Amino acid sequence: MKFTVLAGLVAQALSVSAGTILWDGRFNDFTSSTDLSKWSWSNQVGAYQYYIHGSSEVTAYVNLSPSYKNPADTGSNQGAKITLDKTAYWNGQNMRRTELIPQTTAAINKGKVFYHFSLMRKDTNAPALTREHQIAFFESHFTELKSGWQSGASGVSDPLLRWCIGGQTKWSVNWDAGVWHNVAYEIDFSANTVGFWHSTGSDPLVQVIAPQSASTSSNGADWHVGVLELPRDGYADTTEDFYWSGVYIESGSITTSVAGPGSSSPNPGTPSSSSSSSSSSSSSSSSVAPVKPSTSSTSFSTSSSTTSATSTTRAAVTTSAAPAVTTSKTRSCTRNTTVTTTSAAPAATTSASSCTAAQWAQCGGNNFSGCKTCASPYKCNFVNDWYSQCY
């Protein structure tokens, strides 16, 4: 009997913290969001680099409260409300942005790691459905969440929250108010693959998209915890709030419990093996495991056309100098809500030196091994050290 009880406690503990935390961004050491302003290029302290924001005080863009976190995330003392308002323009750009960057020397860009976070919106100050939002993205945009109307798409608005690899939608769901979406990016920087884990509310994470090929580029200081909103003519700025909880990065085995590592109130969950319900394309397939979505409109896709839209930021470097002014071209996920195989693959031959990349395709960047010559009449344009694009 004692052994049974002990075994149960051990299994419960393992379900809460399965991996090793490399970086903890759960705001547990923050007294308030004003702690972010203690960071500077000459005083790089705390869990986050804080420099991508508008000209107002920090409380205009980031606020912390226990009421802002997922109630099931008992490993976090509080969550964050990240806001875009009429002043949220950074560095003279025409995009509204509020973003935090992990401040760490840990190997968060090496080997196989899991990037965890939970995201929610409300009806009050809801993110606009008429503009593209890039959420929890990397500098090279090899993986990210997006919401709202996608640049270059038809129509006026889009209610979906979507997950993308390299500008292609792999998963999407109606983004309903009050629903916590729990996410983990499964990134293998050695194998150049990305997978997607997801659940809602208090449910444990399950793998909904098995690892797929991706140009996994990161310098360890370019994951953007926050949101970038692309401009759109004819649509006025409104105040928008995004709620974040349970932000951390781990290595080893994935923690599937939404309670998270260090929780005193475990929410048991064990890794789920994905079932073989795949969406096929000409180049890849996905293993889809059951997941409890917020609506019945969840979709999975492994191939979709990519429209003419990429917005990037030159990644911050850990030096005492301020970052360089960033550029803003746009690349977006497609607006598809069902599985589709409509895209045409870039013309390619057998080697990077002899193949050509299509319009809007990646053509350069650190560790990039794909086609580096653009199809005529397009040119390969430098965006940042990790990404160049044909246009």
Secondary structure, 3 states (H helix, E strand, C coil): CHHHHHHHHHHHHHHHCCEEEEEECCCCCCCCHHHHHHCECCECCCCEEEEECCCCCHHHCEEEEHHHCCCCCCCCCCEEEEEECCCCECCCCCCEEEEEEECCCCCCCCCEEEEEEEEECCCCCCCCCCCCEEEEEECCCCEEEEECCCCCCCCCCCCEEEEEECCEEEEEEECCCCCCEEEEEEEECCCCEEEEEEEECCCCCEEEEEEEECCCCCCCCCEEEEEEECCCCCCCCCCEEEEEEEEEEEEECCCCCCCCCCCCCCCCCCCCCCCCCCCCCCCCCCCCCCCCCCCCCCEECCCCCCECCCCCCCCCCCCCCCCCCCCCCCCECCCCCCCCCCCCCCCCCCCCCCCEECCCCEEECCCCCCCCEECCCCCEEEEECCEEEEC
